């Protein structure tokens, strides 16, 4: 191998997603899809547990994927708690209700999904868009400062 090429190392970045859903079957299906596509998945069964996980993991969670119907609170309530605590983690709410209704209810720029669990391609597209938009907005803020 060429000496110049040996200096380059392959860098692998694994993005971590916090998956919050009270339904084990739905959570397992989405976890399988996400891990199959290279994401590290951290699970929580309800809202309080999810907030604790975010506190423990700090900045190592890049996105939260949360059901709009949790056992201990609604998704919008959880999103409000998340924003109150201050983490700058983008969040996507998943709902069995109409996605526009959930987006309006939460003022969530990424909106909800029309079905839970969502179609894998649709879920992965929405996650990638949310992660990319969050990354580029952080870059813009950093250069503006």
For each residue, the residues with C-beta under 8 A, 3 or more apart:
1: 5 6
2: 5 6
3: 6 7
4: 7
5: 1 2 8
6: 1 2 3
7: 3 4
8: 5
9:
10:
11:
12:
13:
14: 38 39 40
15: 38 39 40 62 63 131
16: 39 40 41 42 57 60 61 62 63
17: 34 39 40 41 42 61 62 63 64 65 127
18: 42 43 44 50 53 54 57 61 63 64 65 66 89
19: 27 30 31 34 41 42 43 44 65
20: 43 44 45 46 47 49 50 64 65 66 67 70 78
21: 26 27 30 45 66 67 70 94 116
22: 45 46 67 69 70 71
23: 26 27 67
24: 27 28 45
25: 28 29
26: 21 23 29 30 67 116 117
27: 19 21 23 24 30 31 43 45
28: 24 25 31 32
29: 25 26 32 33 117
30: 19 21 26 27 33 34 65 117 123
31: 19 27 28 34 35 41 43
32: 28 29 35 36
33: 29 30 36 37 117 120 123 124
34: 17 19 30 31 37 39 41 65 127
35: 31 32 38 39 40 41
36: 32 33
37: 33 34 124
38: 14 15 35
39: 14 15 16 17 34 35 127
40: 14 15 16 17 35
41: 16 17 19 31 34 35
42: 16 17 18 19 53 57 61
43: 18 19 20 27 31
44: 18 19 20 47 49 50 52 53
45: 20 21 22 24 27 49 71
46: 20 22 49 50 70 71 72 73
47: 20 44 50 51 66 70 72 73 77 78 81
48: 51 52 72 73
49: 20 44 45 46 52 53
50: 18 20 44 46 47 53 54 64 66 78
51: 47 48 54 55 78 81 82 85
52: 44 48 49 55 56
53: 18 42 44 49 50 56 57 61
54: 18 50 51 57 61 64 82 85 87 89
55: 51 52 58 85
56: 52 53
57: 16 18 42 53 54 60 61
58: 55 61
59:
60: 16 57
61: 16 17 18 42 53 54 57 58 64 87 89
62: 15 16 17 89 90 131 134
63: 15 16 17 18 89 90 91 92 127 130 131 134
64: 17 18 20 50 54 61 82 89 90 91 92
65: 17 18 19 20 30 34 91 92 94 127
66: 18 20 21 47 50 70 75 78 79 91 92 93 94
67: 20 21 22 23 26 70 75 93 94 95 116
68: 74 75 76 93 94 95 96 97 102 106 112
69: 22 74 75 95 96
70: 20 21 22 46 47 66 67 73 74 75 78
71: 22 45 46
72: 46 47 48
73: 46 47 48 70 77 78 81
74: 68 69 70 77 78
75: 66 67 68 69 70 78 79 93 94 95 102 106 112
76: 68 79 80 93 102 105 106
77: 47 73 74 80 81
78: 20 47 50 51 66 70 73 74 75 81 82
79: 66 75 76 82 83 91 93 106 108
80: 76 77 83 84
81: 47 51 73 77 78 84 85
82: 51 54 64 78 79 85 87 89 91
83: 79 80 86
84: 80 81
85: 51 54 55 81 82
86: 83
87: 54 61 82
88: 134 138
89: 18 54 61 62 63 64 82
90: 62 63 64 110 130 131 133 134
91: 63 64 65 66 79 82 108 110
92: 63 64 65 66 108 110 111 112 113 126 127 130
93: 66 67 68 75 76 79 102 106 108 111 112
94: 21 65 66 67 68 75 112 113 116 117 118
95: 67 68 69 75 98 99 101 102 112 113 114 116
96: 68 69 115 116
97: 68 101 102 112
98: 95 101 102 112 114
99: 95 102 103 111 112 113 114
100: 103 104 111
101: 95 97 98 104 105 112
102: 68 75 76 93 95 97 98 99 105 106 108 111 112
103: 99 100 106 107 108 110 111 112
104: 100 101 107
105: 76 101 102
106: 68 75 76 79 93 102 103 112
107: 103 104
108: 79 91 92 93 102 103 111 112
109: 133
110: 90 91 92 103 126 129 130
111: 92 93 99 100 102 103 108 126
112: 68 75 92 93 94 95 97 98 99 101 102 103 106 108
113: 92 94 95 99 116 118 122 123 126
114: 95 98 99 118
115: 96 118 119
116: 21 26 67 94 95 96 113
117: 26 29 30 33 94 123
118: 94 113 114 115 122 123 126
119: 115 122 123
120: 33 123 124
121: 124 125
122: 113 118 119 125 126
123: 30 33 113 117 118 119 120 126 127
124: 33 37 120 121 127 128
125: 121 122 128 129
126: 92 110 111 113 118 122 123 129 130
127: 17 34 39 63 65 92 123 124 130 131
128: 124 125 131 132
129: 110 125 126 132 133
130: 63 90 92 110 126 127 133 134
131: 15 62 63 90 127 128 134 135
132: 128 129 135 136
133: 90 109 129 130 136 137
134: 62 63 88 90 130 131 137 138
135: 131 132 138 139
136: 132 133 139 140
137: 133 134 140 141
138: 88 134 135 141 142
139: 135 136 142 143
140: 136 137 143 144
141: 137 138 144 145
142: 138 139 145
143: 139 140
144: 140 141
145: 141 142
